[in-house]
Amino acid sequence: MNARADALMRHAVELQRRDQRPQAIAAYQQALALAPQAPDGWYNLGYLLNAENRFAEALEKIAPGARSKAGGL
């Protein structure tokens, strides 16, 4: 992961910890645009979208992270 994506991911985690969901969602989206291979980022984004009742989007975002962690299944 490049330095910019890593910084955005850390920022997203901090926003999520503070329960600033819309801002965390935006930060995860920016980070994942730069580093789409980050399964934890996809999972966290999906988790937040689910918490915002954006269920279809949540499922779309969680799936890549789950596949990556499962070895590409």
Buried (B, 14 or more C-beta within 10 A) or exposed (E): BEEEBBBBBEBBBEBBEEEBBEBBBBBBBBBBEBBEEBBEBBBBBBBBBBBEEBEEBBEBBBEBBBEBEEEEE
